[in-house]
Each structure stands twice: as C-alpha cells, then as structure tokens.
C-alpha cells in the first residue's frame, strides 16, 4: 500500500516527535534515579539503526 505524501509526512513527524519525547523522558528518569536511563546495548543498537537508515536508505 502506498501512502499519500501528506500521510507519510504526518507519520514521519509523529514518529520523530514521539521518539524525541521518549528520549527526554529517559534522560529525566536517569537524573531522578541517578543512574543510566537506557541500557548501553539498547542505545548502541538504536544509534546504529539510525545511522544505517541515514546513510543507506535511498530517498
């Protein structure tokens, strides 16, 4: 199924917004607990995932 340009834009903006909110909550919780908010393995996997799609995905 192919999404319209508007639907795709809304999904991308919503995804970016909610991931940003998630990271802010993780950082806040880390300060409250005085500990790491996210396991290092999960953070590494997420950063590599983002790098793959940034550098390898064709527009």
PDB file of N, CA, C and O in Angstrom:
ATOM      1  N   UNK A   1       0.847  -1.184   0.000  1.00  0.00           N
ATOM      2  CA  UNK A   1       0.000   0.000   0.000  1.00  0.00           C
ATOM      3  C   UNK A   1       0.886   1.238   0.000  1.00  0.00           C
ATOM      4  O   UNK A   1       1.841   1.330   0.771  1.00  0.00           O
ATOM      5  N   UNK A   2       0.571   2.160  -0.845  1.00  0.00           N
ATOM      6  CA  UNK A   2       1.339   3.390  -0.948  1.00  0.00           C
ATOM      7  C   UNK A   2       0.571   4.503  -0.247  1.00  0.00           C
ATOM      8  O   UNK A   2      -0.614   4.716  -0.504  1.00  0.00           O
ATOM      9  N   UNK A   3       1.267   5.211   0.646  1.00  0.00           N
ATOM     10  CA  UNK A   3       0.643   6.311   1.372  1.00  0.00           C
ATOM     11  C   UNK A   3       0.735   7.595   0.561  1.00  0.00           C
ATOM     12  O   UNK A   3       1.649   7.771  -0.244  1.00  0.00           O
ATOM     13  N   UNK A   4      -0.206   8.472   0.780  1.00  0.00           N
ATOM     14  CA  UNK A   4      -0.117   9.778   0.140  1.00  0.00           C
ATOM     15  C   UNK A   4       1.014  10.563   0.788  1.00  0.00           C
ATOM     16  O   UNK A   4       1.477  10.222   1.877  1.00  0.00           O
ATOM     17  N   UNK A   5       1.450  11.609   0.114  1.00  0.00           N
ATOM     18  CA  UNK A   5       2.554  12.416   0.644  1.00  0.00           C
ATOM     19  C   UNK A   5       2.197  13.025   1.998  1.00  0.00           C
ATOM     20  O   UNK A   5       3.047  13.091   2.887  1.00  0.00           O
ATOM     21  N   UNK A   6       0.963  13.467   2.165  1.00  0.00           N
ATOM     22  CA  UNK A   6       0.546  14.057   3.442  1.00  0.00           C
ATOM     23  C   UNK A   6       0.563  13.024   4.566  1.00  0.00           C
ATOM     24  O   UNK A   6       1.008  13.321   5.675  1.00  0.00           O
ATOM     25  N   UNK A   7       0.079  11.812   4.286  1.00  0.00           N
ATOM     26  CA  UNK A   7       0.066  10.760   5.300  1.00  0.00           C
ATOM     27  C   UNK A   7       1.484  10.390   5.706  1.00  0.00           C
ATOM     28  O   UNK A   7       1.770  10.198   6.887  1.00  0.00           O
ATOM     29  N   UNK A   8       2.364  10.292   4.723  1.00  0.00           N
ATOM     30  CA  UNK A   8       3.756   9.953   5.001  1.00  0.00           C
ATOM     31  C   UNK A   8       4.410  11.033   5.848  1.00  0.00           C
ATOM     32  O   UNK A   8       5.155  10.721   6.776  1.00  0.00           O
ATOM     33  N   UNK A   9       4.144  12.288   5.546  1.00  0.00           N
ATOM     34  CA  UNK A   9       4.704  13.402   6.303  1.00  0.00           C
ATOM     35  C   UNK A   9       4.208  13.385   7.744  1.00  0.00           C
ATOM     36  O   UNK A   9       4.993  13.575   8.674  1.00  0.00           O
ATOM     37  N   UNK A  10       2.922  13.159   7.931  1.00  0.00           N
ATOM     38  CA  UNK A  10       2.351  13.111   9.279  1.00  0.00           C
ATOM     39  C   UNK A  10       2.971  11.969  10.083  1.00  0.00           C
ATOM     40  O   UNK A  10       3.291  12.146  11.259  1.00  0.00           O
ATOM     41  N   UNK A  11       3.145  10.800   9.461  1.00  0.00           N
ATOM     42  CA  UNK A  11       3.748   9.666  10.154  1.00  0.00           C
ATOM     43  C   UNK A  11       5.206   9.942  10.525  1.00  0.00           C
ATOM     44  O   UNK A  11       5.641   9.599  11.624  1.00  0.00           O
ATOM     45  N   UNK A  12       5.954  10.554   9.623  1.00  0.00           N
ATOM     46  CA  UNK A  12       7.351  10.865   9.910  1.00  0.00           C
ATOM     47  C   UNK A  12       7.474  11.908  11.021  1.00  0.00           C
ATOM     48  O   UNK A  12       8.305  11.761  11.918  1.00  0.00           O
ATOM     49  N   UNK A  13       6.662  12.948  10.968  1.00  0.00           N
ATOM     50  CA  UNK A  13       6.707  13.972  12.011  1.00  0.00           C
ATOM     51  C   UNK A  13       6.264  13.408  13.360  1.00  0.00           C
ATOM     52  O   UNK A  13       6.865  13.702  14.393  1.00  0.00           O
ATOM     53  N   UNK A  14       5.210  12.596  13.341  1.00  0.00           N
ATOM     54  CA  UNK A  14       4.735  11.981  14.573  1.00  0.00           C
ATOM     55  C   UNK A  14       5.772  11.047  15.176  1.00  0.00           C
ATOM     56  O   UNK A  14       5.983  11.041  16.389  1.00  0.00           O
ATOM     57  N   UNK A  15       6.414  10.264  14.332  1.00  0.00           N
ATOM     58  CA  UNK A  15       7.452   9.353  14.794  1.00  0.00           C
ATOM     59  C   UNK A  15       8.618  10.121  15.412  1.00  0.00           C
ATOM     60  O   UNK A  15       9.100   9.766  16.488  1.00  0.00           O
ATOM     61  N   UNK A  16       9.064  11.159  14.737  1.00  0.00           N
ATOM     62  CA  UNK A  16      10.155  11.971  15.271  1.00  0.00           C
ATOM     63  C   UNK A  16       9.790  12.645  16.584  1.00  0.00           C
ATOM     64  O   UNK A  16      10.602  12.706  17.506  1.00  0.00           O
ATOM     65  N   UNK A  17       8.582  13.142  16.662  1.00  0.00           N
ATOM     66  CA  UNK A  17       8.119  13.796  17.886  1.00  0.00           C
ATOM     67  C   UNK A  17       8.078  12.823  19.057  1.00  0.00           C
ATOM     68  O   UNK A  17       8.562  13.134  20.145  1.00  0.00           O
ATOM     69  N   UNK A  18       7.501  11.647  18.834  1.00  0.00           N
ATOM     70  CA  UNK A  18       7.382  10.688  19.922  1.00  0.00           C
ATOM     71  C   UNK A  18       8.724  10.090  20.328  1.00  0.00           C
ATOM     72  O   UNK A  18       8.924   9.802  21.508  1.00  0.00           O
ATOM     73  N   UNK A  19       9.654   9.891  19.386  1.00  0.00           N
ATOM     74  CA  UNK A  19      10.984   9.414  19.763  1.00  0.00           C
ATOM     75  C   UNK A  19      11.727  10.476  20.568  1.00  0.00           C
ATOM     76  O   UNK A  19      12.426  10.152  21.527  1.00  0.00           O
ATOM     77  N   UNK A  20      11.579  11.733  20.184  1.00  0.00           N
ATOM     78  CA  UNK A  20      12.209  12.810  20.946  1.00  0.00           C
ATOM     79  C   UNK A  20      11.646  12.857  22.360  1.00  0.00           C
ATOM     80  O   UNK A  20      12.394  12.994  23.327  1.00  0.00           O
ATOM     81  N   UNK A  21      10.336  12.745  22.477  1.00  0.00           N
ATOM     82  CA  UNK A  21       9.696  12.718  23.785  1.00  0.00           C
ATOM     83  C   UNK A  21      10.187  11.525  24.615  1.00  0.00           C
ATOM     84  O   UNK A  21      10.433  11.659  25.813  1.00  0.00           O
ATOM     85  N   UNK A  22      10.328  10.375  23.980  1.00  0.00           N
ATOM     86  CA  UNK A  22      10.831   9.187  24.665  1.00  0.00           C
ATOM     87  C   UNK A  22      12.227   9.422  25.215  1.00  0.00           C
ATOM     88  O   UNK A  22      12.498   9.092  26.369  1.00  0.00           O
ATOM     89  N   UNK A  23      13.114   9.987  24.410  1.00  0.00           N
ATOM     90  CA  UNK A  23      14.477  10.251  24.871  1.00  0.00           C
ATOM     91  C   UNK A  23      14.494  11.264  26.011  1.00  0.00           C
ATOM     92  O   UNK A  23      15.274  11.118  26.953  1.00  0.00           O
ATOM     93  N   UNK A  24      13.662  12.270  25.942  1.00  0.00           N
ATOM     94  CA  UNK A  24      13.602  13.252  27.024  1.00  0.00           C
ATOM     95  C   UNK A  24      13.136  12.608  28.332  1.00  0.00           C
ATOM     96  O   UNK A  24      13.657  12.918  29.403  1.00  0.00           O
ATOM     97  N   UNK A  25      12.167  11.724  28.241  1.00  0.00           N
ATOM     98  CA  UNK A  25      11.679  11.026  29.434  1.00  0.00           C
ATOM     99  C   UNK A  25      12.768  10.109  29.991  1.00  0.00           C
ATOM    100  O   UNK A  25      12.941  10.024  31.207  1.00  0.00           O
ATOM    101  N   UNK A  26      13.503   9.423  29.112  1.00  0.00           N
ATOM    102  CA  UNK A  26      14.600   8.555  29.563  1.00  0.00           C
ATOM    103  C   UNK A  26      15.668   9.380  30.270  1.00  0.00           C
ATOM    104  O   UNK A  26      16.165   8.971  31.319  1.00  0.00           O
ATOM    105  N   UNK A  27      16.028  10.529  29.715  1.00  0.00           N
ATOM    106  CA  UNK A  27      17.033  11.393  30.335  1.00  0.00           C
ATOM    107  C   UNK A  27      16.542  11.895  31.684  1.00  0.00           C
ATOM    108  O   UNK A  27      17.293  11.895  32.659  1.00  0.00           O
ATOM    109  N   UNK A  28      15.293  12.321  31.746  1.00  0.00           N
ATOM    110  CA  UNK A  28      14.714  12.800  33.011  1.00  0.00           C
ATOM    111  C   UNK A  28      14.743  11.706  34.066  1.00  0.00           C
ATOM    112  O   UNK A  28      15.122  11.951  35.212  1.00  0.00           O
ATOM    113  N   UNK A  29      14.341  10.494  33.677  1.00  0.00           N
ATOM    114  CA  UNK A  29      14.319   9.380  34.625  1.00  0.00           C
ATOM    115  C   UNK A  29      15.731   9.035  35.097  1.00  0.00           C
ATOM    116  O   UNK A  29      15.927   8.654  36.251  1.00  0.00           O
ATOM    117  N   UNK A  30      16.699   9.167  34.217  1.00  0.00           N
ATOM    118  CA  UNK A  30      18.081   8.931  34.595  1.00  0.00           C
ATOM    119  C   UNK A  30      18.563   9.911  35.648  1.00  0.00           C
ATOM    120  O   UNK A  30      19.273   9.525  36.577  1.00  0.00           O
ATOM    121  N   UNK A  31      18.186  11.176  35.514  1.00  0.00           N
ATOM    122  CA  UNK A  31      18.553  12.169  36.529  1.00  0.00           C
ATOM    123  C   UNK A  31      17.844  11.901  37.853  1.00  0.00           C
ATOM    124  O   UNK A  31      18.443  12.053  38.917  1.00  0.00           O
ATOM    125  N   UNK A  32      16.587  11.508  37.797  1.00  0.00           N
ATOM    126  CA  UNK A  32      15.835  11.224  39.025  1.00  0.00           C
ATOM    127  C   UNK A  32      16.450  10.029  39.763  1.00  0.00           C
ATOM    128  O   UNK A  32      16.628  10.072  40.981  1.00  0.00           O
ATOM    129  N   UNK A  33      16.770   8.968  39.023  1.00  0.00           N
ATOM    130  CA  UNK A  33      17.304   7.750  39.633  1.00  0.00           C
ATOM    131  C   UNK A  33      18.809   7.830  39.891  1.00  0.00           C
ATOM    132  O   UNK A  33      19.371   6.974  40.575  1.00  0.00           O
ATOM    133  N   UNK A  34      19.457   8.855  39.344  1.00  0.00           N
ATOM    134  CA  UNK A  34      20.919   8.984  39.415  1.00  0.00           C
ATOM    135  C   UNK A  34      21.586   7.722  38.880  1.00  0.00           C
ATOM    136  O   UNK A  34      22.523   7.183  39.470  1.00  0.00           O
ATOM    137  N   UNK A  35      21.069   7.276  37.745  1.00  0.00           N
ATOM    138  CA  UNK A  35      21.555   6.070  37.087  1.00  0.00           C
ATOM    139  C   UNK A  35      21.357   6.245  35.588  1.00  0.00           C
ATOM    140  O   UNK A  35      20.875   7.280  35.128  1.00  0.00           O
ATOM    141  N   UNK A  36      21.731   5.235  34.848  1.00  0.00           N
ATOM    142  CA  UNK A  36      21.526   5.292  33.403  1.00  0.00           C
ATOM    143  C   UNK A  36      20.058   5.034  33.100  1.00  0.00           C
ATOM    144  O   UNK A  36      19.440   4.152  33.696  1.00  0.00           O
ATOM    145  N   UNK A  37      19.509   5.795  32.183  1.00  0.00           N
ATOM    146  CA  UNK A  37      18.104   5.634  31.851  1.00  0.00           C
ATOM    147  C   UNK A  37      17.862   4.595  30.782  1.00  0.00           C
ATOM    148  O   UNK A  37      16.732   4.141  30.599  1.00  0.00           O
ATOM    149  N   UNK A  38      18.916   4.210  30.069  1.00  0.00           N
ATOM    150  CA  UNK A  38      18.770   3.266  28.961  1.00  0.00           C
ATOM    151  C   UNK A  38      20.002   2.373  28.928  1.00  0.00           C
ATOM    152  O   UNK A  38      21.120   2.873  29.052  1.00  0.00           O
ATOM    153  N   UNK A  39      19.827   1.062  28.764  1.00  0.00           N
ATOM    154  CA  UNK A  39      20.985   0.165  28.699  1.00  0.00           C
ATOM    155  C   UNK A  39      21.898   0.523  27.517  1.00  0.00           C
ATOM    156  O   UNK A  39      21.427   0.924  26.453  1.00  0.00           O
ATOM    157  N   UNK A  40      23.192   0.372  27.723  1.00  0.00           N
ATOM    158  CA  UNK A  40      24.171   0.724  26.692  1.00  0.00           C
ATOM    159  C   UNK A  40      23.957  -0.084  25.411  1.00  0.00           C
ATOM    160  O   UNK A  40      24.103   0.454  24.314  1.00  0.00           O
ATOM    161  N   UNK A  41      23.615  -1.358  25.535  1.00  0.00           N
ATOM    162  CA  UNK A  41      23.387  -2.185  24.344  1.00  0.00           C
ATOM    163  C   UNK A  41      22.203  -1.658  23.530  1.00  0.00           C
ATOM    164  O   UNK A  41      22.261  -1.623  22.301  1.00  0.00           O
ATOM    165  N   UNK A  42      21.143  -1.252  24.204  1.00  0.00           N
ATOM    166  CA  UNK A  42      19.973  -0.712  23.503  1.00  0.00           C
ATOM    167  C   UNK A  42      20.304   0.622  22.835  1.00  0.00           C
ATOM    168  O   UNK A  42      19.871   0.881  21.712  1.00  0.00           O
ATOM    169  N   UNK A  43      21.067   1.463  23.520  1.00  0.00           N
ATOM    170  CA  UNK A  43      21.472   2.743  22.946  1.00  0.00           C
ATOM    171  C   UNK A  43      22.345   2.532  21.723  1.00  0.00           C
ATOM    172  O   UNK A  43      22.164   3.209  20.711  1.00  0.00           O
ATOM    173  N   UNK A  44      23.286   1.606  21.799  1.00  0.00           N
ATOM    174  CA  UNK A  44      24.172   1.318  20.667  1.00  0.00           C
ATOM    175  C   UNK A  44      23.381   0.785  19.477  1.00  0.00           C
ATOM    176  O   UNK A  44      23.622   1.188  18.339  1.00  0.00           O
ATOM    177  N   UNK A  45      22.448  -0.112  19.734  1.00  0.00           N
ATOM    178  CA  UNK A  45      21.623  -0.657  18.655  1.00  0.00           C
ATOM    179  C   UNK A  45      20.786   0.437  18.007  1.00  0.00           C
ATOM    180  O   UNK A  45      20.631   0.459  16.786  1.00  0.00           O
ATOM    181  N   UNK A  46      20.248   1.338  18.810  1.00  0.00           N
ATOM    182  CA  UNK A  46      19.422   2.414  18.274  1.00  0.00           C
ATOM    183  C   UNK A  46      20.252   3.372  17.426  1.00  0.00           C
ATOM    184  O   UNK A  46      19.817   3.781  16.349  1.00  0.00           O
ATOM    185  N   UNK A  47      21.435   3.730  17.899  1.00  0.00           N
ATOM    186  CA  UNK A  47      22.286   4.643  17.135  1.00  0.00           C
ATOM    187  C   UNK A  47      22.716   3.997  15.817  1.00  0.00           C
ATOM    188  O   UNK A  47      22.740   4.665  14.783  1.00  0.00           O
ATOM    189  N   UNK A  48      23.057   2.704  15.842  1.00  0.00           N
ATOM    190  CA  UNK A  48      23.455   2.042  14.604  1.00  0.00           C
ATOM    191  C   UNK A  48      22.278   1.940  13.634  1.00  0.00           C
ATOM    192  O   UNK A  48      22.451   2.093  12.425  1.00  0.00           O
ATOM    193  N   UNK A  49      21.092   1.683  14.162  1.00  0.00           N
ATOM    194  CA  UNK A  49      19.877   1.630  13.335  1.00  0.00           C
ATOM    195  C   UNK A  49      19.651   2.973  12.634  1.00  0.00           C
ATOM    196  O   UNK A  49      19.368   3.016  11.437  1.00  0.00           O
ATOM    197  N   UNK A  50      19.776   4.061  13.387  1.00  0.00           N
ATOM    198  CA  UNK A  50      19.579   5.393  12.810  1.00  0.00           C
ATOM    199  C   UNK A  50      20.650   5.697  11.763  1.00  0.00           C
ATOM    200  O   UNK A  50      20.352   6.286  10.724  1.00  0.00           O
ATOM    201  N   UNK A  51      21.893   5.297  12.031  1.00  0.00           N
ATOM    202  CA  UNK A  51      22.975   5.543  11.073  1.00  0.00           C
ATOM    203  C   UNK A  51      22.744   4.779   9.777  1.00  0.00           C
ATOM    204  O   UNK A  51      22.979   5.309   8.691  1.00  0.00           O
ATOM    205  N   UNK A  52      22.281   3.529   9.889  1.00  0.00           N
ATOM    206  CA  UNK A  52      22.011   2.734   8.691  1.00  0.00           C
ATOM    207  C   UNK A  52      20.961   3.422   7.825  1.00  0.00           C
ATOM    208  O   UNK A  52      21.137   3.540   6.613  1.00  0.00           O
ATOM    209  N   UNK A  53      19.884   3.870   8.432  1.00  0.00           N
ATOM    210  CA  UNK A  53      18.822   4.492   7.641  1.00  0.00           C
ATOM    211  C   UNK A  53      19.193   5.894   7.171  1.00  0.00           C
ATOM    212  O   UNK A  53      18.670   6.363   6.160  1.00  0.00           O
ATOM    213  N   UNK A  54      20.079   6.562   7.883  1.00  0.00           N
ATOM    214  CA  UNK A  54      20.549   7.868   7.443  1.00  0.00           C
ATOM    215  C   UNK A  54      21.454   7.734   6.225  1.00  0.00           C
ATOM    216  O   UNK A  54      21.343   8.510   5.276  1.00  0.00           O
ATOM    217  N   UNK A  55      22.344   6.758   6.251  1.00  0.00           N
ATOM    218  CA  UNK A  55      23.362   6.653   5.218  1.00  0.00           C
ATOM    219  C   UNK A  55      23.004   5.705   4.077  1.00  0.00           C
ATOM    220  O   UNK A  55      23.512   5.869   2.968  1.00  0.00           O
ATOM    221  N   UNK A  56      22.154   4.732   4.318  1.00  0.00           N
ATOM    222  CA  UNK A  56      21.916   3.683   3.320  1.00  0.00           C
ATOM    223  C   UNK A  56      20.572   3.738   2.628  1.00  0.00           C
ATOM    224  O   UNK A  56      20.444   3.227   1.516  1.00  0.00           O
ATOM    225  N   UNK A  57      19.589   4.323   3.225  1.00  0.00           N
ATOM    226  CA  UNK A  57      18.258   4.334   2.624  1.00  0.00           C
ATOM    227  C   UNK A  57      18.202   5.342   1.489  1.00  0.00           C
ATOM    228  O   UNK A  57      18.628   6.487   1.639  1.00  0.00           O
ATOM    229  N   UNK A  58      17.675   4.906   0.356  1.00  0.00           N
ATOM    230  CA  UNK A  58      17.548   5.815  -0.772  1.00  0.00           C
ATOM    231  C   UNK A  58      16.237   6.588  -0.683  1.00  0.00           C
ATOM    232  O   UNK A  58      15.215   6.044  -0.264  1.00  0.00           O
ATOM    233  N   UNK A  59      16.271   7.841  -1.075  1.00  0.00           N
ATOM    234  CA  UNK A  59      15.041   8.652  -0.995  1.00  0.00           C
ATOM    235  C   UNK A  59      13.990   8.256  -1.996  1.00  0.00           C
ATOM    236  O   UNK A  59      12.916   8.856  -2.033  1.00  0.00           O
TER     237      UNK A  59
END
